[in-house]
Amino acid sequence: MRLGVIISTFPVIFIGELPDKTMFASLLLATRGRPLAVWVGAAAAFTVHVAIAVTVGVAMFHLLPRRAVDGAVAALFLFGAVYALVESRGEHEAALVEREEGHRAVTTAFIVVFLAEWGDLTQVLTANLAARYHDPLSVALGALLALWAVAAIAVIGGRGLLRRLDIRTVRRVTAVVLFVLAGLAVWSAAR
């Protein structure tokens, strides 16, 4: 392992993930469940994706048509938006938080992050960096540390958000953002 590769990978992935849909998803999930459980699920999903990215590298993205990836991402965002709207109706905050406790929060976070990261910018960046540096372990460590740090920021922020906003408002805002992201993914697939 080379420290220089780890240090140069970290900021690229960290900055790439900060405004990402996965950070937003982790933040939202942390409003529903225990932050540590959400972080563990997100961290596990990131670990799998980094392993895939550095193992398969750039070749995987040449095999899959970009439109197919964008279409799948749009469908996932649309599903997430509808789900957020449905969840915003009728449930009280305490019931929402209680329902996602324990292993369900870990599982939910893993599934959401795992699905959302397919073809994501940071996955592509990780694959490209692994191919560029010819050092998949160093790239993997730098990418994992960056992704785990962003997930930690998101789950800490999610709990703080609950203290200031009603959970139904958060869900409605989330739905709007996910509808916009679905539209952007459809637009990208149509190009």
N, C-alpha and C positions, 0 to 999 in steps of 0.2 A: 504494500500500500504506500501511496505517496501523499504526504501531507499537503503539498501544493495543489494537487488535483482535488482533494477533499475541500480545501479552502476556496478554490476557484469555482467548484460546483455549487457550494452552499448558497452564495448570494444569487446566482442565476435562477436556481430552483425556488428559493425563498421568495424572491420578487415576482417570479412567474406565478406562484401559487397564491399570493396575497389577495389579488382581486378576483380569484377564481370561484367558480360555482361550488367547489368542494369545501372551501372555507366557509362560504355562506351556509351550506348544508350542515356542516359541523356546528356552526354557531346556532342554527335553528334546532338541531337535535339536542344540544346542550340546554336549551330552554325547556326541553321535555324530560330529560333524564339526568342521571348523575354525571357531572362533567368527566370524572375519571373513567367511567364506563364508556362514555362516548369517545373519549380520547383513545382508549384501548382499541375500540372497534375501528376507528379511523386509522390509527397507527398500524394495525394489522393489515388493513386494506392497502395502505400505502406501501407496506413492506412487500406484499405480493406484486403490486404494480411495478415497483422498482426492480424486483427480481425479473419480472417479465421484460421490462424495458432494457435492462443491461444484458440479459441473456439473448433476447431476440434481436435487439439493436434496431438499426434502421431498416433492415430487410422486411420486417413485419409490415411497416407502413407503406412499403412499395407494393405489397401484395393486396392490401385492402383498398378498395376504391374510397376516396375521400367522401364522396356523396353518401355512401352507405353508412360510414361512421357518423357524418353529420345528421343523417336521417334518424338513426338510432338515438343519438343524443337529443334531438328535438322531441322524439316520442317520450323519452324519459323525463324531460323537462315538463312536457305537457301533462304527463301522468302526475308528476310531483305537484304541479300547480293545482290540478283538480283535487288531489289528495289534501293539499293545504287548505283549500276552500272548504272541503267537507269537514275537515278537522276543526275549522274555526267556528263551526255551528254547534251550539248546544252543550259542549263540554265545559266544565269548570276547570280552572287552572290546576287545582289540587289533583283532580282526576287524571289530567293529562300527564302531570309530572309523575304521579304514582304508577301509572300504566307502563311507563318506559324504564322503570327501575331495573337494576340488576343485569342479568345476561341478555334480556331483550334489548336494552340500550346498546350493548356491545354488538349484538347481532344486527340491529337496525343500522347502526353507524357503519359497520363493516359493509353491509349490502349497498347502502346509499353511496358511500365513498367508492367502493369497488366498481359499481356501475358507472358512476359519474366520471371516473378517471380514464375510462377507455378512450384512447385517441386524444386525450387532454394535452394541452401545451406542455405541461411539465413532464408528462410521460414521453412525449416526442423529444423534448430537450434532454431528458435523461438518456434516452437511446442514442441521440446524436453525440452527447458528451462521452458516452461509453465508447462509441465508434471512433471519436476524435482522439481521445486520450489513450486508447487501447489499455485501459486500466479499469475494468468493470467494478472491481471491489472498492476502489477509492471513489469512483463516481457514485456507486450505490450508497456508500456511507455518507458522503456529502449531501446527496439527494434525500436520503432518509432523515438526516438531522434537520434539514430545511423543512421538509414536509411535516415532520413531527412537531417542529417549533410553530409552524403556522396553525396546525390543529390545536395545539395548546393555547395559542392566542384566541382562537375561535371559541373553544369551550369555556374559557375563562370569561370572555366577552358575552357569551350566551347567558350565563348565570346572572351577570350584571344587568343584562338587558331585561330580564324578567322582573327585576326590582323596579324598573322604571316604566315598563309598558305592559298592558294587558296582553295575555297570550293570544287572544283572538285577533287583536290588531297585528301582532307579529305574524300570525298565520296569513292574514289577508295581504299584508305587504309582501310576504314570501310568495304567495300565489301570483301576485302581479309581476314580481321580478322573474319568477319561473316562466310565466307566459311570455314575457319579453325575451328571455333566453331561448325559449322554444321557437319563437318567431325568428330570432337571429340564426338559429341553427337551421331552420327550414330555408331561410334566405341563402345561407352559405351552401346548403346542399343543392339548391336550385341553380347556383352559378355555374 
